[in-house]
Amino acid sequence: MPPTSIDVVGTFKLSQVSIDSIFSGGSHTTGMIQYAYSLYILNGAQTVTSPLSKLTPIDKGQDLGGGELNENLGKSITVSVPNIDSNFTHIKLYSIKYTSYNEIPEIQLIADQEIDSSGTLSFTDTGSDGTTLSLEEFVFLGASPIIPKNISTKDNTLFAINVKEQLFEVDLDTRAYSYSEFGSAVIMENVSYDENGNLSSTTLTVPADFSVPDKHDSINRDYDLYKYQSDFTTLGASGKYVEVEFLQTSLTDDEAEDLQFFKDNEFYRLGIKFFNRRGQYTNAAWIMDLRAPEGNLNGNYNQLKVTLTDEFTTWLEDEDNFDTEDDKPIGYRIIRADRQLSDRTILAQGMINPMLASYWHTDKTVSISAFSTK
């Protein structure tokens, strides 16, 4: 048994739940659903929850719509977890289901079972079995490890006393900057406008080594001009540790139907979260604000590619950068700030039709052309 088996929060090899199929024969209602899991050793350590699976719709099927609120669609869902860490004996599987936009999801523990010798889990969620958890209970499963100054037992229960919470932080400048085709990236701070709308700011040309002060606002000086990586031709941005690229992919209507894309000319804010071997996440670190290029309406759909650079790999492999293995990131996720209706700059994207007018008349034989001059 490894020493981490008695830790309050155990270390584990992370994998992600996949949703394999949705089929008839259950009691799931309309909504969106995703899954997560945690591992534990019987009478021993338990891990935090895994990364959530892809958010997947439960609907009536292709071109049939989503259905009414809480409409029973009679669906079941097959999910699987690959490569389960063999240092643990049991697994708990959770479903997180959203029935309405911006509402707290319904969270259920739908499986709690021993891990078999295959090291994988395949489970069919019919929507009828499960123990409901509150959002607070679910979030607490992701609590940070603690280091107690003293421990004591009473009635077969271990009590930790004078505890210190062990947080996970990564001290890394994850910002990326966009360049012009002429070979420079100019950013600004201390931005203000006078009563006539004239811009005033302090500008800075990004050095070749990306040594921008930590607290610099790093606002793009001109999104029309500065929109390329440091090669001055690839749409995106470059930083010391993170590189961003806009991919404009040509797709057919059928290929694009179930995908999501960045809206033409809209602004987006990107960030990154790292996680360690105990499943702890850092706070979001800002990468950049960017504006999507035009392309969607021409069939060149805007998608984003984020890459960690060779400089990041060098930093990660230097053991002197980390006091313990718990301080070392083993994975990351790219996140995007949620745009609300009040801060969108592009409210719609498509074709604008002329207004339609309805003319009432008692004579059903009158031709529409009779109103063509009105």
Secondary structure as UniProt FT lines:
FT   HELIX           3..6
FT   STRAND          18..29
FT   STRAND          31..40
FT   TURN            42..43
FT   STRAND          56..58
FT   TURN            62..64
FT   TURN            69..70
FT   STRAND          72..81
FT   TURN            86..87
FT   STRAND          90..98
FT   TURN            101..102
FT   STRAND          106..114
FT   TURN            117..118
FT   STRAND          121..125
FT   STRAND          131..133
FT   HELIX           135..140
FT   TURN            141..142
FT   STRAND          146..154
FT   TURN            155..156
FT   STRAND          157..165
FT   TURN            181..182
FT   STRAND          186..193
FT   TURN            195..196
FT   STRAND          199..205
FT   TURN            208..209
FT   TURN            214..215
FT   STRAND          219..220
FT   TURN            223..225
FT   TURN            230..231
FT   STRAND          235..238
FT   STRAND          242..250
FT   HELIX           253..256
FT   TURN            257..258
FT   TURN            264..265
FT   STRAND          267..275
FT   TURN            277..278
FT   STRAND          285..291
FT   HELIX           296..298
FT   STRAND          300..308
FT   HELIX           310..317
FT   HELIX           319..321
FT   HELIX           325..327
FT   STRAND          331..336
FT   HELIX           341..343
FT   TURN            364..365
FT   HELIX           368..371
FT   TURN            372..373
//
